[in-house]
């Protein structure tokens, strides 16, 4: 849990590192991010943006090594200096709300992540998660490459099992068994053509800023978004939570939970809200801005597989409520 003596800057931009071996489907996934109608200003840093098939009708401007799209996204080509390219994004007049860095197929994602832990990025950039994309069809075909692929998986917060439409369920199970015998508590998301909801891939800080709501309050059903593969559940309460207990719950979530995020009212930080972010195995609770005139409350959203034990998780979240302040009517599933 991150804590400090002062509220962090509101200009901190989350970054997702996207990795995976050559041909796994990273570029297809990136193209979906860039051309999606998601209403977010997302910047994608790639080795060669010419490899991403962007519809010319969406391009509204080209400046040097940057392509601006009609939906507010930008695609930046990284030639020599990754740090300089990132700084240029952060210093734009229109700052991105999220940065996605595509690592080359042979890159070591952990070294990339450490690049952005430098002091120069403090209060400007934070690592939201490391996502590894796997080609289920060919993952086990070249034994000599398995050590490198394993290094990409070990540091992953979430693994996208791509191209599941090209293989049998037995093959998918074989890939998972190979990984599970070597790495513990990996979270998997099945996909075809890199089609994964942005709510799963990215931290949705913009939604946190706006304030999260229960599904009924949104006025539409989000219980099974993006088809039948994913489910959501929400927890709200007016009672303050104990952040230490909440962190234990966040770090112990079952593998069927891909993301958990929300605004938290706590006894640890009574005068300001805290932001909960969980992606795969990565969990953080960060002090945020003062409540001011807003009535303190907790609003948490979970996104996971259809077999996600939502009721059990809600029960655990209720146990984080401080004794004597529990809210008997604050749950929204």
FENKACOR-V247973 format. One record per backbone hydrogen bond with DSSP energy under -0.5 kcal/mol. NH is the residue of the N-H (numbers start at 0). CO is the residue of the C=O. If there is no record, write none. Layout:
nh: (NH	NH)
co: (CO	CO)
//
This chain:
nh: (1	7	11	12	13	14	15	16	17	17	18	18	23	28	29	30	31	32	33	34	35	37	41	42	43	44	44	45	45	50	51	52	53	57	58	58	59	60	62	65	66	67	68	69	71	73	74	75	76	77	78	81	84	85	86	87	88	89	90	91	94	96	97	98	99	100	100	101	101	102	102	106	108	110	111	112	113	114	115	115	116	117	120	121	123	124	125	127	127	128	130	130	131	132	133	135	135	138	140	142	144	145	148	149	150	151	152	153	154	155	156	157	158	159	160	160	161	161	163	165	166	171	172	173	174	175	176	177	178	179	180	181	182	187	188	190	194	195	199	200	201	206	207	208	209	210	210	217	217	218	218	219	221	224	228	229	230	231	232	233	234	235	236	240	241	242	245	246	247	248	249	250	251	251	252	256	257	257	258	259	260	261	262	263	265	266	267	269	271	272	273	274	275	275	276	277	278	279	280	281	283	285	286	287	290	293	297	298	299	300	301	302	303	304	305	307	309	312	313	314	315	316	317	318	319	320	321	324	327	329	331)
co: (284	286	8	123	96	125	98	128	15	100	16	130	20	24	25	26	27	28	29	30	31	35	39	97	73	42	99	43	75	47	48	50	51	54	54	55	67	67	65	62	74	60	72	57	68	41	66	43	64	45	76	79	80	81	82	83	84	85	86	88	92	40	40	13	42	15	98	44	99	17	100	103	106	107	107	108	109	110	111	112	113	114	117	118	120	120	12	14	125	14	16	128	157	18	159	133	161	134	137	140	141	142	144	145	146	147	148	149	150	152	129	129	186	131	158	188	133	159	190	162	163	167	168	169	170	171	172	173	174	175	176	178	178	185	158	160	191	193	196	196	197	203	203	204	205	206	207	213	214	214	215	214	219	221	225	224	303	222	301	331	299	329	297	264	319	240	241	242	243	244	245	246	247	248	249	253	255	302	302	277	300	275	298	273	268	240	240	266	268	288	263	285	261	273	283	259	281	257	156	278	276	274	1	272	270	290	236	262	234	260	232	258	230	255	228	304	307	308	309	310	311	312	313	314	316	317	239	321	325	326	233)
//
